[in-house]
Amino acid sequence: MKKPPIKDFTDLVAWQVARELRKAIYEITRKMPPEEKYVLVAQIRRAAISITANLAEGFGRFSYQEHVQFCRNARGSAFEVRDHLIALLDEGFLSQTEWRNFDKHAQRAIQLVNGYIRATKARQQLPNAE
């Protein structure tokens, strides 16, 4: 079965998975104590937003090099989310099961971004790619 063409960044599976992760992060952080509002909550939310934002911005870039660099930034933000999730676990704000589920979701986003980077680089090698 042929995949539908990607016409917008919202068509990217990597962006869709990262969006779901971002929504889940927002949901769990709403339950955090007020004293964490400007510390862990702000940090993990910014990192989660950065994943989708960088994928979107990279999609809008003309050159493949810029496109890939924004995808790399998205990947870095996903790793940052993973670190913040460990902090939430360490501070007792997530159970082991919650942390494991969040971490699996973040790792899936990273895998998809890596695949998207590989596909973008491969497209660059095609004749008449731009």
C-alpha positions as a Python dict, from the first residue, in 0.01 Angstrom:
ca = {
    (1, 'M'): (0, 0, 0),
    (2, 'K'): (141, 337, -103),
    (3, 'K'): (184, 606, 161),
    (4, 'P'): (6, 937, 102),
    (5, 'P'): (238, 1218, -7),
    (6, 'I'): (382, 1447, 257),
    (7, 'K'): (257, 1796, 178),
    (8, 'D'): (283, 1955, 521),
    (9, 'F'): (487, 1902, 837),
    (10, 'T'): (170, 1775, 1005),
    (11, 'D'): (181, 1478, 765),
    (12, 'L'): (511, 1362, 917),
    (13, 'V'): (468, 1063, 1146),
    (14, 'A'): (764, 1191, 1351),
    (15, 'W'): (583, 1520, 1410),
    (16, 'Q'): (255, 1339, 1494),
    (17, 'V'): (424, 1115, 1753),
    (18, 'A'): (613, 1412, 1901),
    (19, 'R'): (285, 1604, 1921),
    (20, 'E'): (125, 1322, 2120),
    (21, 'L'): (428, 1320, 2350),
    (22, 'R'): (399, 1696, 2398),
    (23, 'K'): (29, 1667, 2483),
    (24, 'A'): (101, 1390, 2735),
    (25, 'I'): (380, 1599, 2891),
    (26, 'Y'): (142, 1892, 2932),
    (27, 'E'): (-118, 1666, 3088),
    (28, 'I'): (117, 1514, 3345),
    (29, 'T'): (278, 1848, 3431),
    (30, 'R'): (-60, 2001, 3516),
    (31, 'K'): (-54, 1772, 3820),
    (32, 'M'): (286, 1892, 3939),
    (33, 'P'): (324, 2098, 4257),
    (34, 'P'): (320, 2478, 4212),
    (35, 'E'): (683, 2515, 4323),
    (36, 'E'): (790, 2324, 4008),
    (37, 'K'): (603, 2559, 3772),
    (38, 'Y'): (915, 2754, 3677),
    (39, 'V'): (1161, 2468, 3713),
    (40, 'L'): (1090, 2116, 3589),
    (41, 'V'): (750, 2198, 3438),
    (42, 'A'): (884, 2488, 3232),
    (43, 'Q'): (1193, 2294, 3124),
    (44, 'I'): (1019, 1979, 3007),
    (45, 'R'): (741, 2171, 2834),
    (46, 'R'): (991, 2385, 2644),
    (47, 'A'): (1184, 2077, 2537),
    (48, 'A'): (866, 1898, 2425),
    (49, 'I'): (750, 2202, 2228),
    (50, 'S'): (1092, 2228, 2070),
    (51, 'I'): (1064, 1882, 1915),
    (52, 'T'): (757, 1964, 1707),
    (53, 'A'): (860, 2324, 1644),
    (54, 'N'): (1198, 2224, 1503),
    (55, 'L'): (1042, 1960, 1278),
    (56, 'A'): (797, 2220, 1150),
    (57, 'E'): (1064, 2485, 1097),
    (58, 'G'): (1296, 2240, 924),
    (59, 'F'): (1016, 2135, 691),
    (60, 'G'): (986, 2497, 581),
    (61, 'R'): (1355, 2537, 502),
    (62, 'F'): (1472, 2538, 142),
    (63, 'S'): (1803, 2358, 169),
    (64, 'Y'): (1844, 1999, 274),
    (65, 'Q'): (2129, 2093, 508),
    (66, 'E'): (1911, 2339, 701),
    (67, 'H'): (1623, 2093, 701),
    (68, 'V'): (1839, 1818, 850),
    (69, 'Q'): (1992, 2055, 1106),
    (70, 'F'): (1648, 2144, 1243),
    (71, 'C'): (1565, 1772, 1259),
    (72, 'R'): (1883, 1720, 1458),
    (73, 'N'): (1773, 1997, 1693),
    (74, 'A'): (1438, 1820, 1733),
    (75, 'R'): (1619, 1498, 1815),
    (76, 'G'): (1831, 1678, 2074),
    (77, 'S'): (1517, 1819, 2234),
    (78, 'A'): (1369, 1469, 2252),
    (79, 'F'): (1677, 1353, 2441),
    (80, 'E'): (1637, 1654, 2669),
    (81, 'V'): (1278, 1546, 2737),
    (82, 'R'): (1408, 1202, 2832),
    (83, 'D'): (1647, 1356, 3083),
    (84, 'H'): (1371, 1571, 3235),
    (85, 'L'): (1154, 1261, 3262),
    (86, 'I'): (1429, 1096, 3465),
    (87, 'A'): (1432, 1403, 3691),
    (88, 'L'): (1054, 1371, 3736),
    (89, 'L'): (1102, 1004, 3826),
    (90, 'D'): (1386, 1084, 4067),
    (91, 'E'): (1177, 1349, 4241),
    (92, 'G'): (882, 1113, 4278),
    (93, 'F'): (654, 1300, 4035),
    (94, 'L'): (629, 995, 3806),
    (95, 'S'): (588, 631, 3895),
    (96, 'Q'): (824, 379, 3740),
    (97, 'T'): (546, 266, 3506),
    (98, 'E'): (458, 623, 3400),
    (99, 'W'): (824, 700, 3340),
    (100, 'R'): (872, 383, 3134),
    (101, 'N'): (572, 471, 2915),
    (102, 'F'): (686, 829, 2863),
    (103, 'D'): (1041, 717, 2790),
    (104, 'K'): (921, 463, 2532),
    (105, 'H'): (717, 737, 2365),
    (106, 'A'): (1017, 972, 2358),
    (107, 'Q'): (1242, 697, 2220),
    (108, 'R'): (986, 627, 1947),
    (109, 'A'): (990, 995, 1853),
    (110, 'I'): (1370, 983, 1833),
    (111, 'Q'): (1359, 674, 1610),
    (112, 'L'): (1114, 844, 1375),
    (113, 'V'): (1320, 1163, 1360),
    (114, 'N'): (1629, 955, 1281),
    (115, 'G'): (1439, 782, 1001),
    (116, 'Y'): (1318, 1114, 869),
    (117, 'I'): (1675, 1248, 870),
    (118, 'R'): (1791, 942, 674),
    (119, 'A'): (1506, 981, 423),
    (120, 'T'): (1579, 1352, 381),
    (121, 'K'): (1947, 1285, 319),
    (122, 'A'): (1855, 1015, 66),
    (123, 'R'): (1625, 1257, -119),
    (124, 'Q'): (1914, 1504, -137),
    (125, 'Q'): (2114, 1247, -334),
    (126, 'L'): (1845, 1213, -603),
    (127, 'P'): (1889, 1401, -931),
    (128, 'N'): (1673, 1714, -948),
    (129, 'A'): (1612, 1692, -573),
    (130, 'E'): (1552, 2063, -517),
}
